[in-house]
Amino acid sequence: MGREKQKIKVLVIDDDPKVVWILSEGLAPNFEFVTARDGVEGIQMVSTEKPNLILLDIKMPGMSGLEVLEKLNKQEDRPEVIMISGHGDTKYVVESMRLGAAEFIDKPFDVREVEIHMNGVLERVKLREEVSELKKELEIRDDLTKFVGDSEPVMRVKALIEQVADSELSVLIRGESGTGKEIAARSLHQLSSRREKQFIKVNCAAIPRDLLEAELFGYEKGAFTGAHKNKQGRFELADKGTIFLDEIGDMHMELQSKLLQVLEQQEFVRVGGVQNIKVDVRIVCATNKDIEYAINAGGFRDDLFYRLNEITLILPPLRERPGDVPLLVNHFLEKYNKQYKKEYYTLSPETINMLTAFHWPGNVRQLENMLKQVVVRSDESIIAELIAQAGHQVKTGVSQAAPVPAFSAGATATAEGSTTDYSLKSRVGKKVAEEEIRLISEVLTKTNWNRRKAAELLQISYRSLLYKIKDYNLNITK
């Protein structure tokens, strides 16, 4: 059996009871009419009945229709209003339109004429809503454009964000400093159904250890010296929204236990409190630290890590996507020219090549800061100076010299000073290690650095995989 079409609710504010009867008789299949006999009752019914549309008589005892319309205009998101009057004076039409009425109908009216007017107004409302939603969607999608670049690593990041944004899974964002972890977190929020609610950021490394718990979970009056009143924590403020815990690797163990409780039970107790507070929060975390190493060293709870790591998002360092540098240059030049009201929109090919060749230890953030200075000072020659000040070698296309390996048993030095290793055990061991590194790296990439899944595919224990990742110095940038 088909679902019955929902009727459009229309509030008629008119002291003439025949008006509602006529409209109900003629338009009942598609519309539901409720009525108020005067302006005061009508204003109250707007809140209680929540109509889709209002038909408002101009001439009524007590408060006139124009006065009612003025009061309705003070309400947020009021329905559209069609004015009805038996006094078709031009001044009423003009004043009604000035106050925001959508249409004006004279009495006596034909029921079908009223239906045409109502449908026309509702169509315009629907069109405005669709345009508004489209603009909102474009604004949301624009957040992803902040990941400037069309390289394969960036496109993979964007695709994964779009795939998981509207899920309720916890996301762990990994990557070096300056790669855009906060942009990724905000994009996950904006592309989710939680986007109308709060996005709350907490930098776990920036808040002193003894204050972080109170900052996250709030506190009750008298909980400690200086707690003069109750205070909501960040989790309460993020209810129905998203909380972004940056630098999660710096959170101390005791607080990790409380965070695990929030993940598992969606509730917590304020500092100094006894009452459980329920919240509905999506958690996104970020770190540039080796969490697996911290787990082995006893500095991070493995059960919390598994809960936070339902989805891993790995942001590539800028040195792994040099082809995106010219696009980033254009993006930041445009941004800061607009911000500082400058007109310095291009750089020379030589400067672009210099920027593309640089290793970028500070990633996109470092590039952005350099270009901000270029715009402010209107001088691209400072880039060479800034790169030199950074104290890092520039990539020139020539391979960097590898560190000299330690001598092993069976290694022989030639007259030229080079080293030849004739030990069968050493040679085979190196080949095995090379193959292990290649295979483990391939599987970790395939599983998006989900170590549990990787260990299953490699048919080794999870602990063995963690040790090999540590021994071979594998990390998310490799």
Secondary structure, DSSP 8 states (H G I E B T S, - for coil): -------EEEEEE-S-HHHHHHHHHHHTTTEEEEEESSHHHHHHHHHHH--SEEEEES--SSS-HHHHHHHHTTSTT--EEEEEES---HHHHHHHHHTT-SEEEESS--HHHHHHHHHHHHHHHHHHHHHHHHHHHHHHHHHHTTS---SHHHHHHHHHHHHHTTS---EEEE--TTS-HHHHHHHHHHTSTTTTS-EEEEETTTS-HHHHHHHHH-B-TTSSTT--S-B--HHHHTTTSEEEEETGGGS-HHHHHHHHHHHHHSEEE-BT--SEEE---EEEEEESS-HHHHHHTTSS-HHHHHHHTSEEEE---GGG-GGGHHHHHHHHHHHHHHHHT-------HHHHHHHHHB--TTHHHHHHHHHHHHHHHT-TTHHHHHHHHHT--B--SS----------TTEEE-TTS-EEE--HHHHHHHHHHHHHHHHHHHHHHHTTT-HHHHHHHHTS-HHHHHHHHHHTT--TT-
